């Protein structure tokens, strides 16, 4: 299994930017709240870094949302970017 998925990384990056802006935060604000560097936030937002579970947890806390909400936003973007019109697991039996 490939460890990197460009569409998924892009979807996370786009979701992170959208959620940060929705929260009214700058990259600096988010970095401070998440306990990470501004450079790391920038790398996540530009897709230069692939998020770990620890990074997902940190930015979710910084944004004031749950990890589930961040993953859901990422999944929506991933499905849009990949051209899929259904959510994973729906319509299968």
C-alpha positions in Angstrom: 0.0 0.0 0.0 1.3 3.4 -1.0 2.1 5.5 2.1 1.3 8.9 0.4 -1.8 9.8 -1.5 -1.5 13.2 -3.1 -5.3 13.8 -3.4 -5.8 13.0 0.2 -2.9 15.3 1.3 -4.4 18.0 -0.9 -7.9 17.5 0.5 -6.5 17.8 4.1 -4.6 20.9 3.1 -7.7 22.5 1.7 -9.8 21.5 4.6 -7.3 22.9 7.1 -7.2 26.3 5.3 -11.0 26.4 5.2 -11.4 25.5 8.8 -8.7 27.9 9.9 -10.4 30.7 8.0 -13.8 29.7 9.3 -12.4 30.0 12.8 -11.0 33.4 12.0 -7.4 32.4 12.8 -4.1 33.2 11.1 -1.5 30.6 10.7 0.3 32.1 13.6 -2.8 31.9 15.8 -3.4 28.3 14.9 0.2 27.3 15.4 0.1 28.9 18.9 -3.1 27.2 19.8 -2.0 23.8 18.4 1.5 23.9 20.0 3.3 23.6 16.6 5.4 25.9 14.5 4.0 28.4 12.0 6.2 26.7 9.4 4.6 23.3 10.2 1.1 24.8 9.7 2.2 26.3 6.4 3.6 22.9 5.3 0.4 21.2 6.1 -1.7 23.9 4.3 0.5 23.6 1.2 0.6 19.8 1.2 4.4 19.8 1.7 3.8 17.7 4.8 1.5 14.8 5.3 -0.3 15.0 8.6 0.2 12.4 11.3 -2.5 11.4 13.8 -0.6 13.7 16.3 -0.7 16.6 13.9 -4.4 15.9 13.2 -5.1 16.0 16.9 -3.1 19.2 17.5 -4.7 21.2 14.7 -8.1 20.0 15.6 -7.6 21.3 19.2 -6.2 24.5 17.8 -9.2 24.9 15.6 -11.6 24.1 18.4 -13.2 21.2 16.4 -13.1 17.4 16.8 -10.8 15.2 14.9 -13.9 13.6 13.4 -14.9 17.0 12.0 -11.5 17.5 10.5 -11.5 14.1 8.9 -15.0 14.6 7.6 -14.0 17.9 5.9 -11.0 16.1 4.5 -13.1 13.2 3.2 -15.6 15.6 1.5 -12.7 17.3 -0.3 -11.1 14.0 -1.2 -14.3 12.7 -2.7 -14.7 15.9 -4.7 -11.1 15.9 -5.9 -11.3 12.2 -6.9 -14.6 12.6 -8.7 -16.4 10.2 -6.4 -20.0 11.2 -5.6 -20.7 8.9 -2.7 -19.3 8.6 0.7 -17.1 5.6 1.6 -19.2 2.7 2.8 -22.5 4.0 1.5 -24.5 1.8 -0.8 -22.4 -1.2 -0.3 -23.5 -4.4 1.3 
